[in-house]
Amino acid sequence: MVRLFDLRLDIIGGARIFSAIMNEVFKLIAEGERLSESQMAEILGLSEAEVGGQLAALKEKGLLLGWIPVLNPDETPEVAVRGLIEVKITPERGGGFNRLAERISRFDEVESCYLMSGAYDLLVVVKQSSLHKVAAFVSERLSTIEGIVSTATHFMLRAYKEQGFLIEQPEEDKERLDVTP
């Protein structure tokens, strides 16, 4: 039986570009919130064992790397500072940006690391308990790596939307301000 969400092999010039099965479980995960295996089974009309098997296949193929809850930063008791660090690096012969990006990604403080186009090469997202700890990470650990040309650090002050979810503002913040001449 061919399923609507099956992804076929794409062949361009004889080269195999991408091969994976995007099953119903993957579609549920991609579209919404975290559901238990029993909830997924009920929605899809499958057994829990079938759902578990599809989840295992997604993990094995590297499509599903993990589950991350979306928390409201205004309601989270843990004080966390997120820094966005723009990094310019010198590409290496034979490896380009990959070796340095992978090295930076291994730091525990690094939440995300992206290769970018534009004025800088990498965007590194760091999460720490204070501004000073983010600054210390940048000045003592990140900027001292050979091949890093420069860094620019920005701090996230407030989140209005996080991973597709709007962060609600308190009622008093939603009111329109008085217009004055």
C-alpha positions as CSV (number, residue, x, y, z in Angstrom):
1,M,0.0,0.0,0.0
2,V,1.4,3.4,-1.0
3,R,0.9,6.0,1.7
4,L,0.3,9.7,1.0
5,F,3.3,10.7,3.1
6,D,5.9,8.3,1.6
7,L,8.9,10.2,0.3
8,R,10.3,8.7,-2.9
9,L,13.9,8.5,-4.1
10,D,14.8,11.6,-6.0
11,I,17.2,10.9,-8.9
12,I,19.0,13.8,-10.5
13,G,21.6,13.0,-13.0
14,G,21.8,9.5,-11.7
15,A,22.7,10.7,-8.2
16,R,20.7,9.6,-5.2
17,I,19.7,12.8,-3.5
18,F,17.4,11.9,-0.6
19,S,15.8,8.8,0.6
20,A,13.6,8.5,3.7
21,I,10.1,7.4,4.6
22,M,8.0,10.2,6.0
23,N,5.4,8.2,7.8
24,E,2.2,9.2,9.6
25,V,4.1,9.4,12.9
26,F,6.7,11.8,11.4
27,K,3.8,14.0,10.1
28,L,2.2,14.1,13.5
29,I,5.5,15.0,15.2
30,A,6.3,17.7,12.6
31,E,2.8,19.3,12.8
32,G,2.3,19.6,16.5
33,E,2.9,19.0,20.1
34,R,4.5,16.0,21.8
35,L,2.1,13.1,22.0
36,S,2.5,9.8,23.8
37,E,2.8,6.7,21.7
38,S,-0.6,5.6,22.8
39,Q,-2.1,9.0,21.7
40,M,-0.4,8.7,18.3
41,A,-1.7,5.2,17.9
42,E,-5.2,6.3,18.7
43,I,-5.1,9.2,16.2
44,L,-3.6,7.1,13.4
45,G,-5.5,4.0,14.0
46,L,-2.3,2.0,14.6
47,S,-1.1,-0.2,17.4
48,E,1.4,1.2,19.9
49,A,3.9,-1.3,18.7
50,E,3.5,0.0,15.1
51,V,4.0,3.6,16.3
52,G,7.0,2.5,18.4
53,G,8.5,0.8,15.3
54,Q,8.0,3.9,13.2
55,L,9.6,6.1,15.8
56,A,12.6,3.7,16.1
57,A,12.9,3.8,12.3
58,L,12.9,7.6,12.3
59,K,15.6,7.7,14.9
60,E,17.7,5.1,13.1
61,K,17.5,7.1,9.8
62,G,18.5,10.3,11.7
63,L,15.3,12.1,11.0
64,L,14.2,12.3,14.6
65,L,17.0,13.6,16.8
66,G,15.0,14.2,20.0
67,W,12.1,15.9,21.7
68,I,12.3,19.5,22.9
69,P,9.6,21.2,24.9
70,V,8.7,24.8,24.2
71,L,8.7,26.7,27.5
72,N,7.4,30.1,28.1
73,P,10.6,32.0,29.2
74,D,8.5,34.5,31.2
75,E,7.1,31.7,33.4
76,T,10.2,29.6,33.7
77,P,11.7,29.8,37.2
78,E,15.2,29.1,36.0
79,V,17.0,32.4,35.1
80,A,18.7,31.9,31.7
81,V,20.4,34.3,29.4
82,R,20.7,33.5,25.7
83,G,23.4,35.0,23.6
84,L,23.5,35.0,19.9
85,I,27.1,35.1,18.7
86,E,28.1,36.0,15.2
87,V,31.4,34.3,14.4
88,K,33.7,35.0,11.4
89,I,36.1,32.2,10.8
90,T,38.8,31.3,8.3
91,P,37.9,28.3,6.2
92,E,40.3,25.5,6.3
93,R,41.8,23.7,3.3
94,G,40.0,20.5,2.7
95,G,37.4,21.1,5.4
96,G,36.0,24.5,4.9
97,F,33.9,25.6,7.9
98,N,32.9,22.1,9.1
99,R,35.8,21.3,11.5
100,L,35.5,24.5,13.4
101,A,31.7,24.5,13.4
102,E,31.7,20.9,14.8
103,R,34.3,21.9,17.4
104,I,32.2,24.9,18.5
105,S,29.1,22.7,18.6
106,R,30.6,20.4,21.1
107,F,30.8,23.0,23.9
108,D,28.1,22.3,26.5
109,E,27.2,26.0,26.6
110,V,26.2,25.9,22.9
111,E,22.5,25.4,22.3
112,S,22.7,25.7,18.5
113,C,25.2,26.4,15.8
114,Y,24.4,27.3,12.2
115,L,26.4,28.0,9.0
116,M,25.2,31.3,7.6
117,S,25.5,33.4,4.5
118,G,26.2,37.1,4.8
119,A,28.5,39.2,7.0
120,Y,29.5,36.3,9.3
121,D,30.0,32.6,8.9
122,L,28.4,31.0,12.0
123,L,25.6,31.9,14.3
124,V,26.1,30.3,17.7
125,V,23.3,30.3,20.3
126,V,24.6,30.1,23.9
127,K,22.5,29.6,27.1
128,Q,23.9,30.5,30.5
129,S,22.7,31.7,33.9
130,S,24.1,35.2,33.5
131,L,25.4,37.8,31.1
132,H,28.9,37.4,32.6
133,K,29.0,33.7,32.0
134,V,28.0,34.2,28.3
135,A,30.7,36.9,28.0
136,A,33.3,34.7,29.7
137,F,32.5,31.8,27.3
138,V,33.0,34.1,24.3
139,S,36.2,35.7,25.5
140,E,37.9,32.8,27.2
141,R,36.8,29.7,25.2
142,L,35.3,30.7,21.8
143,S,37.4,33.6,20.6
144,T,40.6,31.9,21.5
145,I,40.1,29.1,19.0
146,E,42.6,29.2,16.2
147,G,40.7,30.1,13.0
148,I,38.2,32.4,14.6
149,V,38.7,35.9,13.2
150,S,36.0,37.8,15.2
151,T,32.8,37.5,17.2
152,A,29.9,39.8,17.9
153,T,27.6,39.0,20.8
154,H,23.9,39.9,21.1
155,F,21.7,39.1,24.0
156,M,18.1,38.1,23.7
157,L,16.1,40.4,25.9
158,R,12.5,39.1,25.4
159,A,10.8,36.4,23.4
160,Y,7.6,37.1,21.6
161,K,7.4,33.9,19.7
162,E,9.4,30.7,20.4
163,Q,9.6,27.8,17.9
164,G,6.2,28.8,16.3
165,F,4.4,29.4,19.6
166,L,3.3,33.0,20.6
167,I,4.3,34.0,24.1
168,E,1.3,35.6,25.7
169,Q,1.7,39.0,27.2
170,P,0.0,40.0,30.4
171,E,-3.3,41.8,29.9
172,E,-2.0,45.2,31.0
173,D,0.7,45.0,28.3
174,K,-1.9,44.4,25.6
175,E,-3.7,47.7,26.2
176,R,-3.2,50.5,23.7
177,L,-1.1,53.5,25.0
178,D,-2.7,56.9,25.2
179,V,-1.9,59.2,22.3
180,T,-0.5,62.5,23.4
181,P,0.2,65.6,21.3
